[in-house]
Amino acid sequence: MRVVQTAIPDELHKRLVEASKREGKTIKDIIRESIEDPFLKLKPVDFGVKTNAQKLEETLYGGSK
């Protein structure tokens, strides 16, 4: 298991404390769930658009290689 630390704005911390009290969970649990639920369960979406990598290179780099 890894420990991750980060700085957050005071307003976000205040909202986390409120959510923690409301849900009866620790801030650690709320943050862990918020990362696991939406982020790690994302599925690829097919927008039905075909992509031509050569065309992308021309657009990005100004010519074919």
HELIX and SHEET records of a PDB file:
HELIX    1   1 ASP A   10  GLU A   23  1                                  14    
HELIX    2   2 ILE A   27  LEU A   40  1                                  14    
HELIX    3   3 ALA A   53  TYR A   61  1                                   9    
END                                                                             
